Amino acid sequence: MLYNNLSKGSLMQIQFIRNIQFTKLVKADGRLREFNFRKSNGLAEGLFTVDVSDDRGNRIVLRMQREDGIWKIVKQQLPAWIWENESIFHNLIEEELGSSGFSR
């Protein structure tokens, strides 16, 4: 999108970047859990934050980063049931980016 500043006779380009946010249900550790995915326009390219509740209702927040075309969990201490679903998270992110019209 271009904005014409007539008073100075110059053009200024403004770029709008949409936030991406979606929720998916994933069976993890024998339970159906709600995972919330967010990619803010303020975050680095190729970075999603994901949050989910554990069995006690505590929020677990993790980050996923795109490396060589694969969405991977950024190394941190997490329950095994999250690590076991890393490839599912990759597929969900790719599916959402494709349906939203974003390039991969």
N, C-alpha and C positions, 0 to 999 in steps of 0.2 A: 504494500500500500504506500502510495506517495502522498505527501502533504506539500502543498505549494505555499510558501511563505511569501505573499505578494509584497509585503512592505520592504523586504530585503531582496526580492527578486531571485531567491535561491530555492532549490528543492531539497527537502529533507526526507529521507526514507525512514519509515517507521515499520518495525517488524513485530508482528503479534505472534506469540507462541502460546498455544493452548496448554493448560494443565490437563493431564490425563489421570483419571481416577475411576477405579472399578472394583467391584467386590465379587469374589467367586467362592463357592462352597467346594471344599476339598476334603475327602476322607483321609484323616491322618490319625495315627495311633488308635484306630478302631472307632473314631468319632468323626462326624461331619462337622467341620470347622469353617468359620467365615474368615477368609483372608482378604484384607483391604490393601489394594495396590495403589500407589500414588507416584506420579512423576510430575514434579513441579517445574515450571519454567525457570525457577531460580536455581535449581539443582544442575549439576554438571550433566552434559549429554551422556546418555547411556547409563543412568542411575535411577533406580526405583527404590522407594521405601515400601515395606510390607509390614503390616501388623496383624496380629492374631491374639486371641485370648487363650491362656492355658487352662488347665482343669480347675484352677482356683479363681479364675476370673482376672488374673493379672495379664496386662498387655505385654506381648513380646514384640519388639520392633527390630526388624532386620533390614539390611540393604542388599539389593541385587544390582550387579554391575555387568555390563555387556563386555565380554572378552572374546575376541576372535569369533564373533557372531553368536556366541552362546551366553545366555543370562545365567550368571553364577552368584551364589550367596557370597557376600564379602565375609572373609574369615572372622568369626566371632564365636563365643560360646553360646550354643543353642541346643535345645533338646533334639535328640536323634530323629524324632518324627518330623521335624522341619527339614533336616538334611536329607532324609529319605524321599522328600517330595520336590527336591530342587529341579529335576527335569520337568515335572508337571508345571511348576511355576514358570519355567522357561516357555513352555508351550502356551500357557495362558497369556503371558505378556505378548508373545508373538501374534497370537490370535487377536488380541485386543488392538495392537498396533495396526494390524492388517485391516481390521474392520473399521478403524477410525480414519483410515486413509493416510497413515504416517508411514514414511519410508523406514525400512529396517536397517 
